[in-house]
């Protein structure tokens, strides 16, 4: 699935919106697209909007944590925005909220 993106140059912020389910089939495609965007824009901050994501399994956790690691290695940050209550719970149970700011 294509990713909606918005880059705000003055803030060096890349906002991306994922849609649908993030399972092992979708995660690989999203990973490639997100990594390409990170290389293209080199943002200080990446915001991943999950408001349109209905389901996420461990592949989704890996997707988020992998982008966190890339941003951390580059001196940047990662934020997850608007996850559904169940997805927010999954992120918290996995401890992702200790590393990644979760809003909304």
JODAGI-V84958 format. One line per field, one symbol per residue. phi: phi as a letter, one per 40 degrees, with the letter a starting at -180 (. if undefined). Layout:
BEGIN
phi->???
END
This chain:
BEGIN
phi->.cbcbabbdcbfbbbbbcbgcbbcccdcccdccccccccccfccbbbbcbcbbcaabcccccccccccccccccgbbbbbbfccdcccccccccgcccbbcbbg
END
